Amino acid sequence: MKTKILLTLGAVALTAITFNANAGGVSWLDALAALVLRPRFAYATVVALVLAGVLLGTYQSARIAKQDARARYLAVVAPNALR
């Protein structure tokens, strides 16, 4: 029941966001997908998505490494009663 309500609300929200640029009723999302999937832009889109994934992964792993280093330092320096 909840899934049906959420799907209905999502469809209503998507319908509300639809931008009718012409009488055909093409949504902005469809227009963007059509633009990105053109052969001229498809390779650049794939490269941009892969680069974004690499950058976000590098940032996240650097953050996790720093957090792990702090935890190891605290484990060595601080006595068990303070942890």
C-alpha positions as CSV (number, residue, x, y, z in Angstrom):
1,M,0.0,0.0,0.0
2,K,2.8,2.4,0.9
3,T,4.7,1.6,-2.3
4,K,1.6,2.3,-4.4
5,I,1.1,5.7,-2.6
6,L,4.7,6.6,-3.1
7,L,4.7,5.7,-6.7
8,T,1.5,7.7,-7.2
9,L,3.1,10.7,-5.5
10,G,6.2,10.3,-7.5
11,A,4.2,10.2,-10.8
12,V,2.3,13.3,-9.7
13,A,5.5,15.1,-8.8
14,L,7.1,14.1,-12.1
15,T,4.0,15.3,-14.0
16,A,4.2,18.6,-12.2
17,I,7.8,19.0,-13.2
18,T,7.2,18.2,-16.8
19,F,8.1,21.2,-19.0
20,N,6.0,21.4,-22.1
21,A,8.3,23.2,-24.6
22,N,6.1,22.5,-27.5
23,A,2.7,21.0,-28.3
24,G,4.2,17.5,-28.3
25,G,4.7,17.7,-24.6
26,V,8.3,16.6,-24.3
27,S,9.5,16.7,-20.7
28,W,12.8,18.4,-19.9
29,L,14.2,15.0,-18.7
30,D,13.4,13.4,-22.1
31,A,15.0,16.3,-23.9
32,L,18.1,16.1,-21.7
33,A,18.4,12.3,-22.2
34,A,18.0,12.8,-26.0
35,L,20.7,15.4,-26.0
36,V,23.1,13.4,-23.9
37,L,22.6,10.2,-25.9
38,R,23.4,11.7,-29.2
39,P,26.6,10.1,-30.6
40,R,28.4,13.4,-30.5
41,F,27.9,13.7,-26.7
42,A,27.6,10.0,-25.6
43,Y,31.4,9.5,-25.3
44,A,31.9,12.7,-23.4
45,T,29.0,11.8,-21.1
46,V,30.5,8.5,-20.3
47,V,33.9,10.1,-19.6
48,A,32.4,12.7,-17.4
49,L,30.5,10.1,-15.3
50,V,33.5,7.9,-14.9
51,L,35.7,10.9,-13.9
52,A,33.0,12.0,-11.4
53,G,33.0,8.5,-9.9
54,V,36.8,8.4,-9.7
55,L,36.9,11.8,-8.0
56,L,34.1,11.0,-5.5
57,G,35.7,7.7,-4.7
58,T,39.1,9.2,-4.1
59,Y,37.6,11.9,-1.9
60,Q,35.7,9.4,0.2
61,S,38.7,7.0,0.6
62,A,40.9,9.9,1.7
63,R,38.3,10.9,4.3
64,I,38.0,7.3,5.5
65,A,41.8,6.9,5.7
66,K,42.1,10.1,7.8
67,Q,39.3,8.9,10.1
68,D,41.0,5.5,10.5
69,A,44.4,7.2,11.2
70,R,42.8,9.3,14.0
71,A,41.1,6.2,15.5
72,R,44.4,4.3,15.5
73,Y,46.2,7.3,17.1
74,L,43.6,7.6,19.8
75,A,43.8,3.9,20.5
76,V,47.6,4.1,21.0
77,V,47.7,7.4,23.0
78,A,44.6,7.4,25.1
79,P,44.1,5.0,28.0
80,N,41.2,2.6,27.9
81,A,39.3,4.6,30.6
82,L,39.1,7.7,28.4
83,R,37.7,5.8,25.4
